Amino acid sequence: MVPIKLKPGNHLLWKNLFLHVLRKFRMLGLVTGSEPPPAQAILDSDGAFIVNPSFDLWYYCDQSLMIWLVSTLRYVP
């Protein structure tokens, strides 16, 4: 997805490429905080708490983004 590993000296190149990826997959709000997580549970028509489908989708996107970010980090001892 992002063929550039983040390392000292290439931050701007990495950032510019990653911003395009975030915009394409509509995940920039996860990074900027403009898309906060929805409630984990909501009330159903019977008044019982159930898992919020919106939270499940948000969590899926959040964890996908985390995997993408971590996969682009280069370990420098």
N, C-alpha and C positions, 0 to 999 in steps of 0.2 A: 504494500500500500504506500508506505513512505520509504523510498529507497535510500534516504540519507540518515545516517546515525548522527544524533546530536553529540557533538564533541567540542572541546575548546576551539574557538576560531570559526565555527560555522553556524552560529546561532541564527543570524539573519536569514541565511539560505534555508535552514531547517524550518524556521518560523514561517517564512513566506510560503513554503510548500505545504506545511501542515495546516495553515489557515485555509488554503483551498480545499483540502480534504475535509476539514471541519465544516466548512460552508456547504460543500457538496452533500454531505450526509446529515446536514442540519443538526450538528452537535456543538456549534460554537457557543450556544447558550449554556451548555454544561460547564464550559471552561470559564466563561465570563461571569457566571452566576445569575444571568438573566433568565435562566430556566431552572428554578429551584425544584426540588423533588416534591411531587404531590403527596398527599397523605397516604400512608401505607395501608390503611383500612378505611372503609366507608360503611355506612349503614345501608342495608338492603331494605326492601319494601316491608319486611317483617320486623325491622328494628334491630336486626342482628348485624354484628360487624363481619364484613367479608374483605378479602384482599382486593385492593383497588387495582383494576386492570391498567389504569394510567400509571400507577407506581411501577407495576411490573414492566411496562414498556420503557419508562424512564430508567429503571434499574438496569435493564438489558443494554440500553444505549450507554449508560454511565460505565458499565463494566467493559463493554466493547471499546470504548474510548480509552479506558485505563490500559487495556491490553495493547492497543495501538501505541500509546505514549511510551509504555515501558519497553516495547519492542524496538523503539527507535533510539533508546538510550545506549550509549556506548560506555562500557565500563573502562575507566581509566584509573589504574592503580596509582 
